Amino acid sequence: MPRFAANLTFLFNEVDFLDRFEAAAAAGFKGVEYLFPYDHPAPAIAERLQRHGLAQVLFNLPAGDWGKGERGIACHPGRRAEFQAGVARAAEYARALGCSQVNCLAGIAPQGEAPERLRDTLVANLRFAAARLGEAGVRLLVEPINTRDMPGFFLCHTAQAISIIDEVSSSNLWLQYDAYHMQVMEGDLASTLERHAARVGHVQIADNPGRHEPGTGEINYDFLLGHLDRLGYRGWVGCEYKPAAGTRAGLGWMARYR
């Protein structure tokens, strides 16, 4: 049976961030993830995790100025020092929160840069982060994202991500597979997961179209989640969807998996 983690960036966002931990626990979640923790002191988040018996499953490396539209800097030449400082900051938060893995967002490709230079920059940054986070006992993930929701995002296909993971050649670099993003970009979810099962460190879900709850669109999650079980996946499944009519109203889809 899958272990579902509530993505607190998307779920329970009708309340303040630190109050979402209580709401997630009350809804039956045992783990949480979110985009970033850095706007809040690590001890304050750790206290909420402990109070409500929740595991911190995942968060992202610092990703530049999110409010100004940046979606990661790992492929950006000239910002390696900023990226490396972000790795150190993420390691500190992961240690304080007991989080065993963090995700790297490659970023939107800067205009005017050759794709080969962007790839070389991403590979070098991933190699650095995998080594530093490995020393801290934290796994590094990297995630392809669809270019409909994030136009120009550099890493946007599973095969591209696997190729980069191979080039980095680190035992501490894994694929974060978001079924929604990859349904938009390429489909063929089941066979892709089967082909790369040994590389998958984390799975996220939402349905398509709309990025709403599982069961609201075209993805057969009854089959896909069972497929993950059959493949021997033992990680968390992050619920990174936009509730169609409020978080609590849309949680009925989870009942069959409990």
ChimeraX commands (.cxc) that place a marker at each C-alpha (Angstrom):
marker #1 position 0.00,0.00,0.00 radius 0.5
marker #1 position 1.34,3.47,-0.83 radius 0.5
marker #1 position 2.47,5.87,1.88 radius 0.5
marker #1 position 0.97,9.23,1.03 radius 0.5
marker #1 position 2.63,12.50,1.98 radius 0.5
marker #1 position 0.67,15.74,1.93 radius 0.5
marker #1 position 2.29,18.51,-0.08 radius 0.5
marker #1 position 1.62,21.49,2.16 radius 0.5
marker #1 position 2.29,24.01,-0.58 radius 0.5
marker #1 position -0.84,22.76,-2.36 radius 0.5
marker #1 position -2.93,21.12,0.37 radius 0.5
marker #1 position -4.49,22.79,3.42 radius 0.5
marker #1 position -3.35,26.17,2.09 radius 0.5
marker #1 position -6.47,27.79,3.50 radius 0.5
marker #1 position -4.54,28.06,6.80 radius 0.5
marker #1 position -1.13,29.47,7.67 radius 0.5
marker #1 position 1.83,27.28,6.77 radius 0.5
marker #1 position 2.74,26.14,10.29 radius 0.5
marker #1 position -0.90,25.23,10.97 radius 0.5
marker #1 position -1.01,22.92,7.94 radius 0.5
marker #1 position 0.94,20.24,9.82 radius 0.5
marker #1 position -1.90,19.78,12.28 radius 0.5
marker #1 position -4.43,19.71,9.44 radius 0.5
marker #1 position -2.44,17.07,7.56 radius 0.5
marker #1 position -2.19,14.83,10.62 radius 0.5
marker #1 position -5.90,15.22,11.34 radius 0.5
marker #1 position -6.64,14.10,7.77 radius 0.5
marker #1 position -4.63,10.92,8.31 radius 0.5
marker #1 position -1.36,11.76,6.60 radius 0.5
marker #1 position 1.83,10.41,8.18 radius 0.5
marker #1 position 4.28,12.45,6.13 radius 0.5
marker #1 position 4.54,15.92,4.61 radius 0.5
marker #1 position 6.46,17.65,1.86 radius 0.5
marker #1 position 6.41,21.16,0.41 radius 0.5
marker #1 position 8.38,23.32,-1.99 radius 0.5
marker #1 position 10.59,25.16,0.51 radius 0.5
marker #1 position 11.03,25.50,4.29 radius 0.5
marker #1 position 13.35,28.49,4.25 radius 0.5
marker #1 position 10.87,31.22,5.19 radius 0.5
marker #1 position 10.47,29.59,8.62 radius 0.5
marker #1 position 13.04,28.73,11.30 radius 0.5
marker #1 position 13.91,25.05,11.23 radius 0.5
marker #1 position 13.16,24.60,14.97 radius 0.5
marker #1 position 9.60,25.89,14.47 radius 0.5
marker #1 position 8.96,23.36,11.71 radius 0.5
marker #1 position 10.64,20.56,13.66 radius 0.5
marker #1 position 8.38,21.28,16.62 radius 0.5
marker #1 position 5.25,20.93,14.46 radius 0.5
marker #1 position 6.52,17.68,12.97 radius 0.5
marker #1 position 7.17,16.22,16.41 radius 0.5
marker #1 position 3.93,17.51,17.91 radius 0.5
marker #1 position 1.82,15.90,15.20 radius 0.5
marker #1 position 3.84,12.73,14.64 radius 0.5
marker #1 position 4.74,13.52,11.03 radius 0.5
marker #1 position 7.72,12.53,8.92 radius 0.5
marker #1 position 9.41,15.22,6.86 radius 0.5
marker #1 position 9.56,13.50,3.49 radius 0.5
marker #1 position 10.93,16.05,1.03 radius 0.5
marker #1 position 11.62,19.66,0.15 radius 0.5
marker #1 position 13.54,21.43,-2.63 radius 0.5
marker #1 position 16.94,23.05,-2.72 radius 0.5
marker #1 position 16.77,26.85,-2.79 radius 0.5
marker #1 position 15.60,27.77,-6.29 radius 0.5
marker #1 position 16.44,31.44,-6.81 radius 0.5
marker #1 position 13.80,34.17,-6.58 radius 0.5
marker #1 position 10.53,32.23,-6.81 radius 0.5
marker #1 position 8.42,35.38,-6.50 radius 0.5
marker #1 position 10.07,36.80,-9.62 radius 0.5
marker #1 position 9.45,33.66,-11.62 radius 0.5
marker #1 position 12.69,31.75,-11.14 radius 0.5
marker #1 position 12.16,28.00,-10.89 radius 0.5
marker #1 position 15.63,26.78,-9.98 radius 0.5
marker #1 position 19.18,27.84,-10.81 radius 0.5
marker #1 position 20.97,24.51,-11.19 radius 0.5
marker #1 position 21.35,24.92,-14.97 radius 0.5
marker #1 position 22.36,28.59,-14.78 radius 0.5
marker #1 position 26.00,29.33,-15.65 radius 0.5
marker #1 position 27.49,32.00,-13.44 radius 0.5
marker #1 position 25.38,31.10,-10.39 radius 0.5
marker #1 position 27.30,28.09,-9.14 radius 0.5
marker #1 position 28.40,29.83,-5.93 radius 0.5
marker #1 position 24.76,30.65,-5.14 radius 0.5
marker #1 position 23.77,27.06,-5.90 radius 0.5
marker #1 position 26.48,25.69,-3.63 radius 0.5
marker #1 position 25.44,27.97,-0.79 radius 0.5
marker #1 position 21.89,26.69,-1.26 radius 0.5
marker #1 position 23.08,23.10,-0.93 radius 0.5
marker #1 position 24.67,23.93,2.42 radius 0.5
marker #1 position 21.48,25.63,3.61 radius 0.5
marker #1 position 19.33,22.70,2.54 radius 0.5
marker #1 position 21.61,20.26,4.35 radius 0.5
marker #1 position 21.19,22.26,7.56 radius 0.5
marker #1 position 17.39,22.18,7.26 radius 0.5
marker #1 position 17.36,18.50,6.35 radius 0.5
marker #1 position 19.42,17.68,9.43 radius 0.5
marker #1 position 17.18,19.73,11.70 radius 0.5
marker #1 position 13.97,18.25,10.25 radius 0.5
marker #1 position 15.12,14.65,9.97 radius 0.5
marker #1 position 14.54,14.79,6.22 radius 0.5
marker #1 position 16.42,12.13,4.26 radius 0.5
marker #1 position 16.04,13.57,0.74 radius 0.5
marker #1 position 15.87,16.89,-1.09 radius 0.5
marker #1 position 14.98,17.68,-4.69 radius 0.5
marker #1 position 16.85,19.84,-7.18 radius 0.5
marker #1 position 14.91,22.01,-9.63 radius 0.5
marker #1 position 17.01,22.49,-12.75 radius 0.5
marker #1 position 15.43,25.82,-13.64 radius 0.5
marker #1 position 14.16,27.66,-16.68 radius 0.5
marker #1 position 16.79,27.85,-19.39 radius 0.5
marker #1 position 18.37,31.33,-19.52 radius 0.5
marker #1 position 17.93,33.00,-22.88 radius 0.5
marker #1 position 20.95,33.09,-25.15 radius 0.5
marker #1 position 22.78,30.17,-23.52 radius 0.5
marker #1 position 23.73,27.11,-25.52 radius 0.5
marker #1 position 21.90,23.95,-24.36 radius 0.5
marker #1 position 25.23,22.14,-24.05 radius 0.5
marker #1 position 26.49,24.73,-21.57 radius 0.5
marker #1 position 23.28,24.50,-19.55 radius 0.5
marker #1 position 23.60,20.72,-19.39 radius 0.5
marker #1 position 27.27,20.92,-18.38 radius 0.5
marker #1 position 26.35,23.38,-15.62 radius 0.5
marker #1 position 23.53,21.16,-14.36 radius 0.5
marker #1 position 25.77,18.09,-14.35 radius 0.5
marker #1 position 28.50,19.89,-12.41 radius 0.5
marker #1 position 26.04,21.26,-9.87 radius 0.5
marker #1 position 24.34,17.89,-9.37 radius 0.5
marker #1 position 27.72,16.23,-8.92 radius 0.5
marker #1 position 28.62,18.80,-6.24 radius 0.5
marker #1 position 25.25,18.53,-4.47 radius 0.5
marker #1 position 25.18,14.74,-4.53 radius 0.5
marker #1 position 28.58,14.60,-2.85 radius 0.5
marker #1 position 27.88,17.26,-0.21 radius 0.5
marker #1 position 24.44,15.96,0.66 radius 0.5
marker #1 position 25.75,12.41,0.73 radius 0.5
marker #1 position 28.21,13.47,3.40 radius 0.5
marker #1 position 25.22,14.71,5.42 radius 0.5
marker #1 position 23.29,11.44,4.89 radius 0.5
marker #1 position 20.75,13.10,2.57 radius 0.5
marker #1 position 19.70,11.77,-0.84 radius 0.5
marker #1 position 19.57,14.11,-3.82 radius 0.5
marker #1 position 16.72,13.91,-6.32 radius 0.5
marker #1 position 16.26,15.63,-9.66 radius 0.5
marker #1 position 12.88,16.16,-11.31 radius 0.5
marker #1 position 11.73,16.68,-14.90 radius 0.5
marker #1 position 8.81,19.13,-15.13 radius 0.5
marker #1 position 6.36,19.83,-17.93 radius 0.5
marker #1 position 6.89,22.88,-20.11 radius 0.5
marker #1 position 3.19,23.73,-20.32 radius 0.5
marker #1 position 3.06,24.73,-16.66 radius 0.5
marker #1 position 6.67,25.95,-16.60 radius 0.5
marker #1 position 7.55,27.19,-20.11 radius 0.5
marker #1 position 11.23,26.88,-20.87 radius 0.5
marker #1 position 12.03,24.51,-18.00 radius 0.5
marker #1 position 15.31,22.87,-18.96 radius 0.5
marker #1 position 14.75,19.34,-17.62 radius 0.5
marker #1 position 11.46,18.11,-19.06 radius 0.5
marker #1 position 11.66,14.42,-20.03 radius 0.5
marker #1 position 12.42,11.21,-18.17 radius 0.5
marker #1 position 15.03,10.05,-20.69 radius 0.5
marker #1 position 16.81,13.41,-20.43 radius 0.5
marker #1 position 16.90,13.13,-16.63 radius 0.5
marker #1 position 18.21,9.56,-16.75 radius 0.5
marker #1 position 20.92,10.59,-19.20 radius 0.5
marker #1 position 22.03,13.38,-16.87 radius 0.5
marker #1 position 21.94,11.07,-13.85 radius 0.5
marker #1 position 24.17,8.66,-15.78 radius 0.5
marker #1 position 26.60,11.45,-16.62 radius 0.5
marker #1 position 26.78,12.66,-13.03 radius 0.5
marker #1 position 27.63,9.07,-12.07 radius 0.5
marker #1 position 26.86,9.33,-8.37 radius 0.5
marker #1 position 25.28,6.70,-6.16 radius 0.5
marker #1 position 23.51,9.56,-4.37 radius 0.5
marker #1 position 21.42,10.92,-7.25 radius 0.5
marker #1 position 17.88,9.67,-7.89 radius 0.5
marker #1 position 14.92,10.44,-10.13 radius 0.5
marker #1 position 11.91,12.22,-8.71 radius 0.5
marker #1 position 9.04,11.04,-10.89 radius 0.5
marker #1 position 5.96,13.26,-10.98 radius 0.5
marker #1 position 3.23,11.34,-12.80 radius 0.5
marker #1 position 1.31,14.50,-13.66 radius 0.5
marker #1 position 4.28,16.27,-15.26 radius 0.5
marker #1 position 5.28,13.19,-17.22 radius 0.5
marker #1 position 1.71,12.47,-18.37 radius 0.5
marker #1 position 1.70,15.95,-19.91 radius 0.5
marker #1 position 5.10,15.53,-21.55 radius 0.5
marker #1 position 5.23,11.91,-22.65 radius 0.5
marker #1 position 2.57,9.58,-21.21 radius 0.5
marker #1 position 3.43,5.85,-21.06 radius 0.5
marker #1 position 3.74,6.12,-17.29 radius 0.5
marker #1 position 3.64,2.44,-16.33 radius 0.5
marker #1 position 6.34,1.22,-18.67 radius 0.5
marker #1 position 8.53,4.23,-17.91 radius 0.5
marker #1 position 8.32,3.52,-14.19 radius 0.5
marker #1 position 9.05,-0.14,-14.81 radius 0.5
marker #1 position 12.06,0.66,-16.97 radius 0.5
marker #1 position 13.56,3.03,-14.43 radius 0.5
marker #1 position 12.24,1.59,-11.17 radius 0.5
marker #1 position 15.71,1.20,-9.67 radius 0.5
marker #1 position 16.38,4.93,-10.21 radius 0.5
marker #1 position 13.15,6.30,-8.70 radius 0.5
marker #1 position 13.64,7.85,-5.28 radius 0.5
marker #1 position 10.31,9.64,-4.93 radius 0.5
marker #1 position 6.93,9.76,-6.69 radius 0.5
marker #1 position 4.43,12.60,-6.86 radius 0.5
marker #1 position 0.87,12.49,-8.15 radius 0.5
marker #1 position -1.91,14.68,-9.53 radius 0.5
marker #1 position -4.40,14.04,-12.31 radius 0.5
marker #1 position -4.51,15.53,-15.77 radius 0.5
marker #1 position -6.03,17.83,-16.95 radius 0.5
marker #1 position -6.21,20.41,-14.19 radius 0.5
marker #1 position -3.63,18.99,-11.79 radius 0.5
marker #1 position -6.45,18.06,-9.44 radius 0.5
marker #1 position -7.05,15.01,-7.22 radius 0.5
marker #1 position -6.42,11.48,-8.50 radius 0.5
marker #1 position -9.63,10.23,-10.07 radius 0.5
marker #1 position -10.61,13.55,-11.62 radius 0.5
marker #1 position -8.88,13.03,-14.95 radius 0.5
marker #1 position -7.32,10.61,-17.40 radius 0.5
marker #1 position -4.69,8.83,-15.27 radius 0.5
marker #1 position -5.75,5.42,-13.95 radius 0.5
marker #1 position -4.35,5.73,-10.44 radius 0.5
marker #1 position -5.92,2.48,-9.25 radius 0.5
marker #1 position -3.69,0.75,-11.75 radius 0.5
marker #1 position -0.65,3.01,-11.42 radius 0.5
marker #1 position -0.40,2.89,-7.63 radius 0.5
marker #1 position -0.84,-0.88,-7.71 radius 0.5
marker #1 position 1.85,-0.99,-10.38 radius 0.5
marker #1 position 4.24,0.81,-8.03 radius 0.5
marker #1 position 3.55,-1.85,-5.40 radius 0.5
marker #1 position 4.20,-4.60,-7.92 radius 0.5
marker #1 position 7.48,-2.97,-8.88 radius 0.5
marker #1 position 8.55,-3.04,-5.25 radius 0.5
marker #1 position 8.53,0.74,-4.74 radius 0.5
marker #1 position 8.77,1.43,-1.01 radius 0.5
marker #1 position 9.13,5.20,-1.00 radius 0.5
marker #1 position 6.58,7.90,-0.32 radius 0.5
marker #1 position 3.97,9.15,-2.78 radius 0.5
marker #1 position 3.65,12.91,-2.55 radius 0.5
marker #1 position 0.18,14.39,-3.11 radius 0.5
marker #1 position 1.14,17.48,-5.09 radius 0.5
marker #1 position -2.20,18.43,-6.57 radius 0.5
marker #1 position -4.50,21.44,-6.60 radius 0.5
marker #1 position -7.73,20.56,-4.76 radius 0.5
marker #1 position -10.68,21.11,-7.05 radius 0.5
marker #1 position -13.06,22.15,-4.25 radius 0.5
marker #1 position -10.97,22.46,-1.08 radius 0.5
marker #1 position -8.52,20.00,0.42 radius 0.5
marker #1 position -10.84,18.21,2.85 radius 0.5
marker #1 position -13.67,17.92,0.33 radius 0.5
marker #1 position -11.35,16.21,-2.11 radius 0.5
marker #1 position -9.74,13.59,0.15 radius 0.5
marker #1 position -12.32,10.88,-0.57 radius 0.5
marker #1 position -10.10,9.41,-3.28 radius 0.5
marker #1 position -7.69,8.14,-0.59 radius 0.5
marker #1 position -10.24,5.94,1.19 radius 0.5
marker #1 position -9.78,2.89,-1.04 radius 0.5
marker #1 position -6.03,2.83,-0.32 radius 0.5
marker #1 position -6.48,2.74,3.45 radius 0.5
marker link #1:1,2 radius 0.2
marker link #1:2,3 radius 0.2
marker link #1:3,4 radius 0.2
marker link #1:4,5 radius 0.2
marker link #1:5,6 radius 0.2
marker link #1:6,7 radius 0.2
marker link #1:7,8 radius 0.2
marker link #1:8,9 radius 0.2
marker link #1:9,10 radius 0.2
marker link #1:10,11 radius 0.2
marker link #1:11,12 radius 0.2
marker link #1:12,13 radius 0.2
marker link #1:13,14 radius 0.2
marker link #1:14,15 radius 0.2
marker link #1:15,16 radius 0.2
marker link #1:16,17 radius 0.2
marker link #1:17,18 radius 0.2
marker link #1:18,19 radius 0.2
marker link #1:19,20 radius 0.2
marker link #1:20,21 radius 0.2
marker link #1:21,22 radius 0.2
marker link #1:22,23 radius 0.2
marker link #1:23,24 radius 0.2
marker link #1:24,25 radius 0.2
marker link #1:25,26 radius 0.2
marker link #1:26,27 radius 0.2
marker link #1:27,28 radius 0.2
marker link #1:28,29 radius 0.2
marker link #1:29,30 radius 0.2
marker link #1:30,31 radius 0.2
marker link #1:31,32 radius 0.2
marker link #1:32,33 radius 0.2
marker link #1:33,34 radius 0.2
marker link #1:34,35 radius 0.2
marker link #1:35,36 radius 0.2
marker link #1:36,37 radius 0.2
marker link #1:37,38 radius 0.2
marker link #1:38,39 radius 0.2
marker link #1:39,40 radius 0.2
marker link #1:40,41 radius 0.2
marker link #1:41,42 radius 0.2
marker link #1:42,43 radius 0.2
marker link #1:43,44 radius 0.2
marker link #1:44,45 radius 0.2
marker link #1:45,46 radius 0.2
marker link #1:46,47 radius 0.2
marker link #1:47,48 radius 0.2
marker link #1:48,49 radius 0.2
marker link #1:49,50 radius 0.2
marker link #1:50,51 radius 0.2
marker link #1:51,52 radius 0.2
marker link #1:52,53 radius 0.2
marker link #1:53,54 radius 0.2
marker link #1:54,55 radius 0.2
marker link #1:55,56 radius 0.2
marker link #1:56,57 radius 0.2
marker link #1:57,58 radius 0.2
marker link #1:58,59 radius 0.2
marker link #1:59,60 radius 0.2
marker link #1:60,61 radius 0.2
marker link #1:61,62 radius 0.2
marker link #1:62,63 radius 0.2
marker link #1:63,64 radius 0.2
marker link #1:64,65 radius 0.2
marker link #1:65,66 radius 0.2
marker link #1:66,67 radius 0.2
marker link #1:67,68 radius 0.2
marker link #1:68,69 radius 0.2
marker link #1:69,70 radius 0.2
marker link #1:70,71 radius 0.2
marker link #1:71,72 radius 0.2
marker link #1:72,73 radius 0.2
marker link #1:73,74 radius 0.2
marker link #1:74,75 radius 0.2
marker link #1:75,76 radius 0.2
marker link #1:76,77 radius 0.2
marker link #1:77,78 radius 0.2
marker link #1:78,79 radius 0.2
marker link #1:79,80 radius 0.2
marker link #1:80,81 radius 0.2
marker link #1:81,82 radius 0.2
marker link #1:82,83 radius 0.2
marker link #1:83,84 radius 0.2
marker link #1:84,85 radius 0.2
marker link #1:85,86 radius 0.2
marker link #1:86,87 radius 0.2
marker link #1:87,88 radius 0.2
marker link #1:88,89 radius 0.2
marker link #1:89,90 radius 0.2
marker link #1:90,91 radius 0.2
marker link #1:91,92 radius 0.2
marker link #1:92,93 radius 0.2
marker link #1:93,94 radius 0.2
marker link #1:94,95 radius 0.2
marker link #1:95,96 radius 0.2
marker link #1:96,97 radius 0.2
marker link #1:97,98 radius 0.2
marker link #1:98,99 radius 0.2
marker link #1:99,100 radius 0.2
marker link #1:100,101 radius 0.2
marker link #1:101,102 radius 0.2
marker link #1:102,103 radius 0.2
marker link #1:103,104 radius 0.2
marker link #1:104,105 radius 0.2
marker link #1:105,106 radius 0.2
marker link #1:106,107 radius 0.2
marker link #1:107,108 radius 0.2
marker link #1:108,109 radius 0.2
marker link #1:109,110 radius 0.2
marker link #1:110,111 radius 0.2
marker link #1:111,112 radius 0.2
marker link #1:112,113 radius 0.2
marker link #1:113,114 radius 0.2
marker link #1:114,115 radius 0.2
marker link #1:115,116 radius 0.2
marker link #1:116,117 radius 0.2
marker link #1:117,118 radius 0.2
marker link #1:118,119 radius 0.2
marker link #1:119,120 radius 0.2
marker link #1:120,121 radius 0.2
marker link #1:121,122 radius 0.2
marker link #1:122,123 radius 0.2
marker link #1:123,124 radius 0.2
marker link #1:124,125 radius 0.2
marker link #1:125,126 radius 0.2
marker link #1:126,127 radius 0.2
marker link #1:127,128 radius 0.2
marker link #1:128,129 radius 0.2
marker link #1:129,130 radius 0.2
marker link #1:130,131 radius 0.2
marker link #1:131,132 radius 0.2
marker link #1:132,133 radius 0.2
marker link #1:133,134 radius 0.2
marker link #1:134,135 radius 0.2
marker link #1:135,136 radius 0.2
marker link #1:136,137 radius 0.2
marker link #1:137,138 radius 0.2
marker link #1:138,139 radius 0.2
marker link #1:139,140 radius 0.2
marker link #1:140,141 radius 0.2
marker link #1:141,142 radius 0.2
marker link #1:142,143 radius 0.2
marker link #1:143,144 radius 0.2
marker link #1:144,145 radius 0.2
marker link #1:145,146 radius 0.2
marker link #1:146,147 radius 0.2
marker link #1:147,148 radius 0.2
marker link #1:148,149 radius 0.2
marker link #1:149,150 radius 0.2
marker link #1:150,151 radius 0.2
marker link #1:151,152 radius 0.2
marker link #1:152,153 radius 0.2
marker link #1:153,154 radius 0.2
marker link #1:154,155 radius 0.2
marker link #1:155,156 radius 0.2
marker link #1:156,157 radius 0.2
marker link #1:157,158 radius 0.2
marker link #1:158,159 radius 0.2
marker link #1:159,160 radius 0.2
marker link #1:160,161 radius 0.2
marker link #1:161,162 radius 0.2
marker link #1:162,163 radius 0.2
marker link #1:163,164 radius 0.2
marker link #1:164,165 radius 0.2
marker link #1:165,166 radius 0.2
marker link #1:166,167 radius 0.2
marker link #1:167,168 radius 0.2
marker link #1:168,169 radius 0.2
marker link #1:169,170 radius 0.2
marker link #1:170,171 radius 0.2
marker link #1:171,172 radius 0.2
marker link #1:172,173 radius 0.2
marker link #1:173,174 radius 0.2
marker link #1:174,175 radius 0.2
marker link #1:175,176 radius 0.2
marker link #1:176,177 radius 0.2
marker link #1:177,178 radius 0.2
marker link #1:178,179 radius 0.2
marker link #1:179,180 radius 0.2
marker link #1:180,181 radius 0.2
marker link #1:181,182 radius 0.2
marker link #1:182,183 radius 0.2
marker link #1:183,184 radius 0.2
marker link #1:184,185 radius 0.2
marker link #1:185,186 radius 0.2
marker link #1:186,187 radius 0.2
marker link #1:187,188 radius 0.2
marker link #1:188,189 radius 0.2
marker link #1:189,190 radius 0.2
marker link #1:190,191 radius 0.2
marker link #1:191,192 radius 0.2
marker link #1:192,193 radius 0.2
marker link #1:193,194 radius 0.2
marker link #1:194,195 radius 0.2
marker link #1:195,196 radius 0.2
marker link #1:196,197 radius 0.2
marker link #1:197,198 radius 0.2
marker link #1:198,199 radius 0.2
marker link #1:199,200 radius 0.2
marker link #1:200,201 radius 0.2
marker link #1:201,202 radius 0.2
marker link #1:202,203 radius 0.2
marker link #1:203,204 radius 0.2
marker link #1:204,205 radius 0.2
marker link #1:205,206 radius 0.2
marker link #1:206,207 radius 0.2
marker link #1:207,208 radius 0.2
marker link #1:208,209 radius 0.2
marker link #1:209,210 radius 0.2
marker link #1:210,211 radius 0.2
marker link #1:211,212 radius 0.2
marker link #1:212,213 radius 0.2
marker link #1:213,214 radius 0.2
marker link #1:214,215 radius 0.2
marker link #1:215,216 radius 0.2
marker link #1:216,217 radius 0.2
marker link #1:217,218 radius 0.2
marker link #1:218,219 radius 0.2
marker link #1:219,220 radius 0.2
marker link #1:220,221 radius 0.2
marker link #1:221,222 radius 0.2
marker link #1:222,223 radius 0.2
marker link #1:223,224 radius 0.2
marker link #1:224,225 radius 0.2
marker link #1:225,226 radius 0.2
marker link #1:226,227 radius 0.2
marker link #1:227,228 radius 0.2
marker link #1:228,229 radius 0.2
marker link #1:229,230 radius 0.2
marker link #1:230,231 radius 0.2
marker link #1:231,232 radius 0.2
marker link #1:232,233 radius 0.2
marker link #1:233,234 radius 0.2
marker link #1:234,235 radius 0.2
marker link #1:235,236 radius 0.2
marker link #1:236,237 radius 0.2
marker link #1:237,238 radius 0.2
marker link #1:238,239 radius 0.2
marker link #1:239,240 radius 0.2
marker link #1:240,241 radius 0.2
marker link #1:241,242 radius 0.2
marker link #1:242,243 radius 0.2
marker link #1:243,244 radius 0.2
marker link #1:244,245 radius 0.2
marker link #1:245,246 radius 0.2
marker link #1:246,247 radius 0.2
marker link #1:247,248 radius 0.2
marker link #1:248,249 radius 0.2
marker link #1:249,250 radius 0.2
marker link #1:250,251 radius 0.2
marker link #1:251,252 radius 0.2
marker link #1:252,253 radius 0.2
marker link #1:253,254 radius 0.2
marker link #1:254,255 radius 0.2
marker link #1:255,256 radius 0.2
marker link #1:256,257 radius 0.2
marker link #1:257,258 radius 0.2
view
